[in-house]
Amino acid sequence: MCCHNNPNVSFFALDALRQLAMNFLEKEELSHFRFQKDFLKPFEYTIVNNKNSDAREMVRANDDRERLT
């Protein structure tokens, strides 16, 4: 959905995924699990495969915002 041809669908999916990721990444992860890293893979996939530069920029902007907090 994050790479959908319709930008509205893509942005809605990215925003929903971002909200889930924010809640998920706030929780402390046990040392032998890698769920948090795996949870970020859809964002990586979007940056590589989405032809809409605005959608790719949305992912980058969210990543930059998270690094500042």
Phi and psi in radians as a Rosetta constraint file:
Dihedral C 1 N 2 CA 2 C 2 CIRCULARHARMONIC -1.212 0.35
Dihedral N 2 CA 2 C 2 N 3 CIRCULARHARMONIC -0.266 0.35
Dihedral C 2 N 3 CA 3 C 3 CIRCULARHARMONIC -1.963 0.35
Dihedral N 3 CA 3 C 3 N 4 CIRCULARHARMONIC 0.377 0.35
Dihedral C 3 N 4 CA 4 C 4 CIRCULARHARMONIC -1.099 0.35
Dihedral N 4 CA 4 C 4 N 5 CIRCULARHARMONIC 2.583 0.35
Dihedral C 4 N 5 CA 5 C 5 CIRCULARHARMONIC -1.128 0.35
Dihedral N 5 CA 5 C 5 N 6 CIRCULARHARMONIC -0.530 0.35
Dihedral C 5 N 6 CA 6 C 6 CIRCULARHARMONIC -1.429 0.35
Dihedral N 6 CA 6 C 6 N 7 CIRCULARHARMONIC 2.011 0.35
Dihedral C 6 N 7 CA 7 C 7 CIRCULARHARMONIC -1.012 0.35
Dihedral N 7 CA 7 C 7 N 8 CIRCULARHARMONIC -0.587 0.35
Dihedral C 7 N 8 CA 8 C 8 CIRCULARHARMONIC -1.108 0.35
Dihedral N 8 CA 8 C 8 N 9 CIRCULARHARMONIC -0.718 0.35
Dihedral C 8 N 9 CA 9 C 9 CIRCULARHARMONIC -1.156 0.35
Dihedral N 9 CA 9 C 9 N 10 CIRCULARHARMONIC -0.776 0.35
Dihedral C 9 N 10 CA 10 C 10 CIRCULARHARMONIC -1.058 0.35
Dihedral N 10 CA 10 C 10 N 11 CIRCULARHARMONIC -0.822 0.35
Dihedral C 10 N 11 CA 11 C 11 CIRCULARHARMONIC -1.144 0.35
Dihedral N 11 CA 11 C 11 N 12 CIRCULARHARMONIC -0.687 0.35
Dihedral C 11 N 12 CA 12 C 12 CIRCULARHARMONIC -1.093 0.35
Dihedral N 12 CA 12 C 12 N 13 CIRCULARHARMONIC -0.775 0.35
Dihedral C 12 N 13 CA 13 C 13 CIRCULARHARMONIC -1.125 0.35
Dihedral N 13 CA 13 C 13 N 14 CIRCULARHARMONIC -0.749 0.35
Dihedral C 13 N 14 CA 14 C 14 CIRCULARHARMONIC -1.101 0.35
Dihedral N 14 CA 14 C 14 N 15 CIRCULARHARMONIC -0.722 0.35
Dihedral C 14 N 15 CA 15 C 15 CIRCULARHARMONIC -1.156 0.35
Dihedral N 15 CA 15 C 15 N 16 CIRCULARHARMONIC -0.743 0.35
Dihedral C 15 N 16 CA 16 C 16 CIRCULARHARMONIC -1.092 0.35
Dihedral N 16 CA 16 C 16 N 17 CIRCULARHARMONIC -0.768 0.35
Dihedral C 16 N 17 CA 17 C 17 CIRCULARHARMONIC -1.135 0.35
Dihedral N 17 CA 17 C 17 N 18 CIRCULARHARMONIC -0.670 0.35
Dihedral C 17 N 18 CA 18 C 18 CIRCULARHARMONIC -1.081 0.35
Dihedral N 18 CA 18 C 18 N 19 CIRCULARHARMONIC -0.752 0.35
Dihedral C 18 N 19 CA 19 C 19 CIRCULARHARMONIC -1.114 0.35
Dihedral N 19 CA 19 C 19 N 20 CIRCULARHARMONIC -0.745 0.35
Dihedral C 19 N 20 CA 20 C 20 CIRCULARHARMONIC -1.099 0.35
Dihedral N 20 CA 20 C 20 N 21 CIRCULARHARMONIC -0.766 0.35
Dihedral C 20 N 21 CA 21 C 21 CIRCULARHARMONIC -1.086 0.35
Dihedral N 21 CA 21 C 21 N 22 CIRCULARHARMONIC -0.721 0.35
Dihedral C 21 N 22 CA 22 C 22 CIRCULARHARMONIC -1.028 0.35
Dihedral N 22 CA 22 C 22 N 23 CIRCULARHARMONIC -0.809 0.35
Dihedral C 22 N 23 CA 23 C 23 CIRCULARHARMONIC -1.160 0.35
Dihedral N 23 CA 23 C 23 N 24 CIRCULARHARMONIC -0.729 0.35
Dihedral C 23 N 24 CA 24 C 24 CIRCULARHARMONIC -1.185 0.35
Dihedral N 24 CA 24 C 24 N 25 CIRCULARHARMONIC -0.748 0.35
Dihedral C 24 N 25 CA 25 C 25 CIRCULARHARMONIC -1.308 0.35
Dihedral N 25 CA 25 C 25 N 26 CIRCULARHARMONIC -0.254 0.35
Dihedral C 25 N 26 CA 26 C 26 CIRCULARHARMONIC -1.259 0.35
Dihedral N 26 CA 26 C 26 N 27 CIRCULARHARMONIC -0.381 0.35
Dihedral C 26 N 27 CA 27 C 27 CIRCULARHARMONIC -1.450 0.35
Dihedral N 27 CA 27 C 27 N 28 CIRCULARHARMONIC 2.479 0.35
Dihedral C 27 N 28 CA 28 C 28 CIRCULARHARMONIC -1.286 0.35
Dihedral N 28 CA 28 C 28 N 29 CIRCULARHARMONIC 2.359 0.35
Dihedral C 28 N 29 CA 29 C 29 CIRCULARHARMONIC -1.731 0.35
Dihedral N 29 CA 29 C 29 N 30 CIRCULARHARMONIC 2.482 0.35
Dihedral C 29 N 30 CA 30 C 30 CIRCULARHARMONIC -1.172 0.35
Dihedral N 30 CA 30 C 30 N 31 CIRCULARHARMONIC 2.584 0.35
Dihedral C 30 N 31 CA 31 C 31 CIRCULARHARMONIC -1.083 0.35
Dihedral N 31 CA 31 C 31 N 32 CIRCULARHARMONIC -0.493 0.35
Dihedral C 31 N 32 CA 32 C 32 CIRCULARHARMONIC -1.640 0.35
Dihedral N 32 CA 32 C 32 N 33 CIRCULARHARMONIC 0.174 0.35
Dihedral C 32 N 33 CA 33 C 33 CIRCULARHARMONIC -1.952 0.35
Dihedral N 33 CA 33 C 33 N 34 CIRCULARHARMONIC 2.707 0.35
Dihedral C 33 N 34 CA 34 C 34 CIRCULARHARMONIC -2.277 0.35
Dihedral N 34 CA 34 C 34 N 35 CIRCULARHARMONIC 0.493 0.35
Dihedral C 34 N 35 CA 35 C 35 CIRCULARHARMONIC -1.092 0.35
Dihedral N 35 CA 35 C 35 N 36 CIRCULARHARMONIC -0.646 0.35
Dihedral C 35 N 36 CA 36 C 36 CIRCULARHARMONIC -1.114 0.35
Dihedral N 36 CA 36 C 36 N 37 CIRCULARHARMONIC -0.762 0.35
Dihedral C 36 N 37 CA 37 C 37 CIRCULARHARMONIC -1.125 0.35
Dihedral N 37 CA 37 C 37 N 38 CIRCULARHARMONIC -0.732 0.35
Dihedral C 37 N 38 CA 38 C 38 CIRCULARHARMONIC -1.128 0.35
Dihedral N 38 CA 38 C 38 N 39 CIRCULARHARMONIC -0.550 0.35
Dihedral C 38 N 39 CA 39 C 39 CIRCULARHARMONIC -1.164 0.35
Dihedral N 39 CA 39 C 39 N 40 CIRCULARHARMONIC -0.388 0.35
Dihedral C 39 N 40 CA 40 C 40 CIRCULARHARMONIC -1.502 0.35
Dihedral N 40 CA 40 C 40 N 41 CIRCULARHARMONIC -0.164 0.35
Dihedral C 40 N 41 CA 41 C 41 CIRCULARHARMONIC -1.021 0.35
Dihedral N 41 CA 41 C 41 N 42 CIRCULARHARMONIC -0.655 0.35
Dihedral C 41 N 42 CA 42 C 42 CIRCULARHARMONIC -1.068 0.35
Dihedral N 42 CA 42 C 42 N 43 CIRCULARHARMONIC -0.538 0.35
Dihedral C 42 N 43 CA 43 C 43 CIRCULARHARMONIC -1.218 0.35
Dihedral N 43 CA 43 C 43 N 44 CIRCULARHARMONIC -0.727 0.35
Dihedral C 43 N 44 CA 44 C 44 CIRCULARHARMONIC -1.067 0.35
Dihedral N 44 CA 44 C 44 N 45 CIRCULARHARMONIC -0.778 0.35
Dihedral C 44 N 45 CA 45 C 45 CIRCULARHARMONIC -1.053 0.35
Dihedral N 45 CA 45 C 45 N 46 CIRCULARHARMONIC -0.714 0.35
Dihedral C 45 N 46 CA 46 C 46 CIRCULARHARMONIC -1.110 0.35
Dihedral N 46 CA 46 C 46 N 47 CIRCULARHARMONIC -0.767 0.35
Dihedral C 46 N 47 CA 47 C 47 CIRCULARHARMONIC -1.089 0.35
Dihedral N 47 CA 47 C 47 N 48 CIRCULARHARMONIC -0.682 0.35
Dihedral C 47 N 48 CA 48 C 48 CIRCULARHARMONIC -1.354 0.35
Dihedral N 48 CA 48 C 48 N 49 CIRCULARHARMONIC -0.685 0.35
Dihedral C 48 N 49 CA 49 C 49 CIRCULARHARMONIC -1.883 0.35
Dihedral N 49 CA 49 C 49 N 50 CIRCULARHARMONIC -0.245 0.35
Dihedral C 49 N 50 CA 50 C 50 CIRCULARHARMONIC -1.430 0.35
Dihedral N 50 CA 50 C 50 N 51 CIRCULARHARMONIC 2.212 0.35
Dihedral C 50 N 51 CA 51 C 51 CIRCULARHARMONIC -1.385 0.35
Dihedral N 51 CA 51 C 51 N 52 CIRCULARHARMONIC -0.240 0.35
Dihedral C 51 N 52 CA 52 C 52 CIRCULARHARMONIC -1.472 0.35
Dihedral N 52 CA 52 C 52 N 53 CIRCULARHARMONIC 1.976 0.35
Dihedral C 52 N 53 CA 53 C 53 CIRCULARHARMONIC -1.134 0.35
Dihedral N 53 CA 53 C 53 N 54 CIRCULARHARMONIC -0.502 0.35
Dihedral C 53 N 54 CA 54 C 54 CIRCULARHARMONIC -1.155 0.35
Dihedral N 54 CA 54 C 54 N 55 CIRCULARHARMONIC -0.663 0.35
Dihedral C 54 N 55 CA 55 C 55 CIRCULARHARMONIC -1.174 0.35
Dihedral N 55 CA 55 C 55 N 56 CIRCULARHARMONIC -0.734 0.35
Dihedral C 55 N 56 CA 56 C 56 CIRCULARHARMONIC -1.106 0.35
Dihedral N 56 CA 56 C 56 N 57 CIRCULARHARMONIC -0.699 0.35
Dihedral C 56 N 57 CA 57 C 57 CIRCULARHARMONIC -1.149 0.35
Dihedral N 57 CA 57 C 57 N 58 CIRCULARHARMONIC -0.616 0.35
Dihedral C 57 N 58 CA 58 C 58 CIRCULARHARMONIC -1.071 0.35
Dihedral N 58 CA 58 C 58 N 59 CIRCULARHARMONIC -0.733 0.35
Dihedral C 58 N 59 CA 59 C 59 CIRCULARHARMONIC -1.128 0.35
Dihedral N 59 CA 59 C 59 N 60 CIRCULARHARMONIC -0.802 0.35
Dihedral C 59 N 60 CA 60 C 60 CIRCULARHARMONIC -1.097 0.35
Dihedral N 60 CA 60 C 60 N 61 CIRCULARHARMONIC -0.728 0.35
Dihedral C 60 N 61 CA 61 C 61 CIRCULARHARMONIC -1.109 0.35
Dihedral N 61 CA 61 C 61 N 62 CIRCULARHARMONIC -0.711 0.35
Dihedral C 61 N 62 CA 62 C 62 CIRCULARHARMONIC -1.156 0.35
Dihedral N 62 CA 62 C 62 N 63 CIRCULARHARMONIC -0.664 0.35
Dihedral C 62 N 63 CA 63 C 63 CIRCULARHARMONIC -1.140 0.35
Dihedral N 63 CA 63 C 63 N 64 CIRCULARHARMONIC -0.769 0.35
Dihedral C 63 N 64 CA 64 C 64 CIRCULARHARMONIC -1.089 0.35
Dihedral N 64 CA 64 C 64 N 65 CIRCULARHARMONIC -0.722 0.35
Dihedral C 64 N 65 CA 65 C 65 CIRCULARHARMONIC -1.092 0.35
Dihedral N 65 CA 65 C 65 N 66 CIRCULARHARMONIC -0.717 0.35
Dihedral C 65 N 66 CA 66 C 66 CIRCULARHARMONIC -1.174 0.35
Dihedral N 66 CA 66 C 66 N 67 CIRCULARHARMONIC -0.624 0.35
Dihedral C 66 N 67 CA 67 C 67 CIRCULARHARMONIC -1.179 0.35
Dihedral N 67 CA 67 C 67 N 68 CIRCULARHARMONIC -0.478 0.35
Dihedral C 67 N 68 CA 68 C 68 CIRCULARHARMONIC -1.368 0.35
Dihedral N 68 CA 68 C 68 N 69 CIRCULARHARMONIC -0.348 0.35
